[in-house]
């Protein structure tokens, strides 16, 4: 059974810092890994999806990497801003399954 | 472009009352549909998913049920709410992308408080 872990559970940084959020999974037989952002009281917004054949994806100040063999993904946020404050979740889709496995998220606060 | 709607946005219901939450998707055909719940301090819990009209799979035994009367409509129901049903309910959809995987998209959610 796939298990997804996100460390740290919470993170507080000053504005302008570059930061890394971690996601690890136990079964490397995945189709893709998806990073989401969730603002308080809102739904999840898809940030990046990395297919199993890819090593990384970039969108603006966000860069997500994937290392299937070690069961890890990182989300890199460059030059963090207070508007980046949110909970970030990763989800892994295993082969042949309609159902992704979610981590519990990292709650990020970027203070001015 | 695809859009997903959920209503109501917020709901306060007494214990023992019925529940009906609705989710509709626009701009896509034959999506997979999902109901999740987020309780305070807990992760995302998958409740039901559907790969087609009338096809519902339950992930967690509980007093909730789901139905899919139309291709792009997914309904979450209960005959009698419990206090433990309080939470944030999220609907999501995905479609086969052709490269072998599914990307998920979420609705805005419904905040349910059972009093």
Interface residues (C-beta under 8 A of the other chain):
Chain A: X31 X32 X34 X36 X41 X42 X43 X44 X45 X46 X49 X51 X52 X89 X91 X93 X98 X99 X100 X102 X103 X104 X105
Chain B: X6 X32 X34 X42 X43 X44 X46 X49 X51 X59 X88 X90 X92 X94 X99 X100 X101 X102 X103 X104 X105 X106 X107 X108 X109 X111
